[in-house]
Amino acid sequence: MIQMKMKSGAVMGPLYFITAGALFAGANTAVQGAGMLYGVPSPTIAFWQYAIALAVVLPLVWHASWRTGQLRLHIVRVILAAVGVQFWVAGLAVVPIWQAVALILTSPLFVTLGAGLLLGERLSGVRVLAVLLGAIGGALILAPREESFTWAALLPVAAAAFWAASSLVAKRLTRTEAASTLTLYLLVLLVPVNGLAAVGAGFTVTADALWLVVLSGVLIAGAQFLLVRAYAVADAAYLQPFDHLKLPLNVGLGLVFFGFAPPGLMWVGAGVIIAASAWVMREEV
């Protein structure tokens, strides 16, 4: 029975995780459209995005228990996620998008290491090697040049580190908390934090951009729920190679909707990422 549950988690965990990544990519595309095409400030988008996500999720998870003995961990998770968002936004202001997205792929390295050191998860050679291969795939897509790497490039890396820490806290919370409870607390606590960040930029969204902001909020709601479901059924270290799939997903949507063709060996790198993810899943199933 336990063996069957482990096999199920080896399949459903990545399925939840990859679907969440696809929804995140869709949300990123909507945010980019609202910001680039209609000039809505990033802090304003972030506030409404998570406020709308909360409005979507709240009726679905209202039955979830608000009682928790882990309130401090919920708060820590949200703070880590919020700091990661600030580093990410700051990085996007000064770092080329392809470099930023590729550097964010360092997040699985932080998660895998943290899962082994802090959560006691197994760090098999397959897991570690698959993560490294995924990082190589990201580097191939980026095709980095020496002049591209400045101190500003560390901002996306810092975002990756904080998001990895937030993911580890989420994984720890799944031991005692339901996915609906984790999603609820994240969105409830993130909205006021994002509201404080948006005070300077204002809260006005133009009518033309409203549908994009609403769409991003709906997609974020689904992505957050599926993310915690993934961590509930599978090891955090096992799931990390599948996180590399977000790069071709984001790049592909950017190409389709905005015509942004990234420089470098995109398809070769994407192939390496997909192969690494498929390999680690085959080893676990």
Solvent accessible surface area in square Angstrom, and as a share of the most:
residue,aa,sasa,rsa
1,M,189,0.84
2,I,136,0.69
3,Q,106,0.47
4,M,138,0.62
5,K,156,0.66
6,M,124,0.55
7,K,80,0.34
8,S,58,0.37
9,G,5,0.04
10,A,7,0.05
11,V,61,0.35
12,M,68,0.30
13,G,0,0.00
14,P,1,0.01
15,L,95,0.47
16,Y,45,0.17
17,F,12,0.05
18,I,59,0.30
19,T,54,0.32
20,A,0,0.00
21,G,14,0.14
22,A,41,0.32
23,L,47,0.24
24,F,51,0.21
25,A,1,0.00
26,G,15,0.15
27,A,0,0.00
28,N,71,0.36
29,T,21,0.12
30,A,3,0.03
31,V,42,0.24
32,Q,47,0.21
33,G,2,0.02
34,A,0,0.00
35,G,27,0.26
36,M,115,0.52
37,L,114,0.57
38,Y,86,0.33
39,G,57,0.54
40,V,9,0.05
41,P,55,0.34
42,S,53,0.34
43,P,45,0.28
44,T,1,0.00
45,I,4,0.02
46,A,18,0.14
47,F,32,0.13
48,W,90,0.32
49,Q,15,0.07
50,Y,22,0.08
51,A,21,0.17
52,I,30,0.15
53,A,0,0.00
54,L,32,0.16
55,A,66,0.51
56,V,51,0.29
57,V,6,0.04
58,L,52,0.26
59,P,98,0.61
60,L,123,0.61
61,V,6,0.03
62,W,153,0.54
63,H,152,0.68
64,A,10,0.08
65,S,57,0.37
66,W,102,0.36
67,R,212,0.77
68,T,39,0.22
69,G,79,0.76
70,Q,45,0.20
71,L,89,0.44
72,R,206,0.75
73,L,50,0.25
74,H,1,0.01
75,I,71,0.36
76,V,64,0.37
77,R,9,0.03
78,V,4,0.03
79,I,93,0.47
80,L,33,0.16
81,A,13,0.10
82,A,9,0.07
83,V,48,0.28
84,G,0,0.00
85,V,28,0.16
86,Q,91,0.40
87,F,64,0.27
88,W,44,0.16
89,V,53,0.30
90,A,45,0.35
91,G,0,0.00
92,L,70,0.35
93,A,84,0.65
94,V,93,0.53
95,V,9,0.05
96,P,81,0.51
97,I,55,0.28
98,W,45,0.16
99,Q,5,0.02
100,A,0,0.00
101,V,12,0.07
102,A,10,0.07
103,L,25,0.13
104,I,7,0.04
105,L,4,0.02
106,T,33,0.19
107,S,10,0.06
108,P,0,0.00
109,L,60,0.30
110,F,79,0.33
111,V,2,0.01
112,T,9,0.05
113,L,100,0.50
114,G,9,0.09
115,A,0,0.00
116,G,18,0.17
117,L,128,0.64
118,L,137,0.68
119,L,27,0.13
120,G,66,0.64
121,E,25,0.11
122,R,138,0.50
123,L,69,0.34
124,S,21,0.14
125,G,58,0.56
126,V,38,0.22
127,R,8,0.03
128,V,58,0.34
129,L,84,0.42
130,A,0,0.00
131,V,2,0.01
132,L,81,0.40
133,L,59,0.29
134,G,0,0.00
135,A,28,0.22
136,I,92,0.47
137,G,0,0.00
138,G,1,0.01
139,A,46,0.36
140,L,56,0.28
141,I,3,0.02
142,L,19,0.10
143,A,34,0.26
144,P,59,0.37
145,R,144,0.53
146,E,158,0.71
147,E,131,0.59
148,S,41,0.26
149,F,93,0.39
150,T,80,0.46
151,W,217,0.76
152,A,31,0.24
153,A,6,0.05
154,L,92,0.46
155,L,48,0.24
156,P,0,0.00
157,V,36,0.21
158,A,27,0.21
159,A,0,0.00
160,A,0,0.00
161,A,34,0.26
162,F,66,0.28
163,W,67,0.24
164,A,1,0.01
165,A,33,0.25
166,S,10,0.06
167,S,21,0.14
168,L,17,0.08
169,V,22,0.12
170,A,3,0.02
171,K,27,0.12
172,R,78,0.28
173,L,0,0.00
174,T,25,0.15
175,R,138,0.50
176,T,87,0.51
177,E,23,0.10
178,A,59,0.45
179,A,11,0.09
180,S,17,0.11
181,T,8,0.04
182,L,0,0.00
183,T,0,0.00
184,L,0,0.00
185,Y,20,0.08
186,L,6,0.03
187,L,0,0.00
188,V,44,0.26
189,L,46,0.23
190,L,4,0.02
191,V,24,0.14
192,P,76,0.48
193,V,56,0.32
194,N,6,0.03
195,G,10,0.10
196,L,141,0.70
197,A,44,0.34
198,A,0,0.00
199,V,97,0.56
200,G,81,0.78
201,A,45,0.35
202,G,25,0.24
203,F,81,0.34
204,T,114,0.67
205,V,30,0.17
206,T,68,0.40
207,A,91,0.70
208,D,91,0.47
209,A,0,0.00
210,L,93,0.46
211,W,151,0.53
212,L,16,0.08
213,V,1,0.01
214,V,61,0.35
215,L,72,0.36
216,S,0,0.00
217,G,0,0.00
218,V,64,0.37
219,L,34,0.17
220,I,8,0.04
221,A,2,0.02
222,G,27,0.26
223,A,0,0.00
224,Q,16,0.07
225,F,72,0.30
226,L,35,0.17
227,L,35,0.18
228,V,1,0.00
229,R,74,0.27
230,A,0,0.00
231,Y,4,0.02
232,A,46,0.35
233,V,53,0.30
234,A,9,0.07
235,D,51,0.26
236,A,0,0.00
237,A,0,0.00
238,Y,6,0.02
239,L,0,0.00
240,Q,4,0.02
241,P,0,0.00
242,F,6,0.03
243,D,25,0.13
244,H,0,0.00
245,L,24,0.12
246,K,42,0.18
247,L,1,0.01
248,P,23,0.14
249,L,60,0.30
250,N,29,0.15
251,V,2,0.01
252,G,21,0.20
253,L,51,0.25
254,G,6,0.06
255,L,65,0.33
256,V,113,0.65
257,F,135,0.56
258,F,46,0.19
259,G,53,0.50
260,F,66,0.28
261,A,74,0.58
262,P,17,0.10
263,P,68,0.43
264,G,40,0.39
265,L,102,0.51
266,M,12,0.05
267,W,175,0.62
268,V,81,0.47
269,G,0,0.00
270,A,6,0.04
271,G,38,0.37
272,V,41,0.24
273,I,0,0.00
274,I,91,0.46
275,A,60,0.46
276,A,1,0.01
277,S,4,0.03
278,A,59,0.45
279,W,80,0.28
280,V,0,0.00
281,M,51,0.23
282,R,181,0.66
283,E,86,0.38
284,E,45,0.20
285,V,76,0.44
